Amino acid sequence: MPEGPSIVIAKEEMSVFIGKKVVEAHGNSKIDTERLEGKVLSDVKSWGKHLLLCFDDFTVRIHFLLFGSYLVNETKSANVRLGLFFKNGHMNFYGASVKVLEGTVDSLYDWSADVMSEQWNPRLAVKKLADKKQELICDELLDQDVFSGVGNIIKNEVLFRVGLHPNSLVGKIPSKKMKEIVEQAQNYSFDFLRWKKENQLKKHWLAHTKKECSKCGQLLVKEYTGKKKRRSFFCTNCQKLYV
């Protein structure tokens, strides 16, 4: 599943179509594609893992789920979920969830929860975590209402950076460490974005899918943690457990 930084890259690639009229819309999604034809794309935004194609009175939300993908000015043999043609090119989405959201996009999304938004509010994230004392930090880092855009890779790398065990209880984590987690959730997301653009993301992984700890050399543990049962890679020597 693409994480927030990958959606930002998609948004940037599609920005060339902002202000352009949809000449043709097609695909096997359940939305009314005829509604899009003749409409001007007013903006392309991202909120966490959601790509948002904005029109005057509605927004087309794209969620790539586990295996969704997109192409700009290219096609492939797979069935197109949604294809939009403009005079200056086209975009195609495959295997994604496509939904029309009525109303203005700013009335639908809390931008302060998006770690890559200019409106990201770290203090609000800390406040939200304070109400979830009995939850595990591995689950809360994946909570899109708290850390919109953070996915499993970012979760694993952030916890390794701050030296925190994924099974730590939120209520037992010191406040200073909690602020560090919130700060690194944003910092790593922008590192992810830069490395992804340079095609060097995996080169910089310190924990995700790794076998040994880069700090102490001990074997990393691979475990499906929390309620979400997502893969965690961590060092029991370097990442402290708070329970």
Phi, psi and omega in degrees: 000124179300140178263172186315312181300324178293327178289325176298319178298317178299317179302315181295321180295326184270357182296341179294344182264357179296132182086001181258151181270139175287115180278321180211142176227137179206177179137172183260015175289167184273359181284162177278096184292334179297333179296332183280333185292130182088352179271148180267130176286110185277334180191162171233122183234167172228142172226106182059240182264010180259129171262130188240116177262110191262131173240177188303314187236011177201166181227138174264117181265127176249124173239126188277359178051218182275322190232018180290159180206173178213160174220139175250123181060027175216163175224165172220174189286344181293158177296136180276124176285317174209129176235132179237127180249135176236171179295333183257013177147194182207160175231142181228138179243140183230136173062022183253163172272129181239126182218144176264127177252125182279147178094180180283145186295328182292339178275352186256339188233144175265097185292339180290347180268349183274116185296343181254005179273149174296340180265006177309132183240096182296327179295323178292324177297317178298319180296318179297320180294329180297338179270004184233048187300329184269002180269158176274143182296331179296327177283319185290328176295338179263000179284112185290344175282343179253311182235069181298125180107340179282127177242194189292324178296310181299319178305308183297318182289321178296314181296326176290318179302317185269357178070046184235131178291136182297336181269016178289139176283133182305318183292345181261351182282128179303146184301324179296319179292324179296318178296326179293320178299312181298317179297316183287335176300320177284314182302313182292327179299320179283330172296316177305312181301314181295314181293323179297317179295330180272001184058038182230021185301307184297329179300332184263359178295132178254337182231315187301119181068006182278158182264322184237150178287128180285350180267313186241349179087355180290152177296135177281150176268135172250122185211145176270106192254158173071182179294331183280345178054046177264154182294129174239140175238120186207162179253121181288346179271320186260346181246111187285139179261125177248113179224000000 
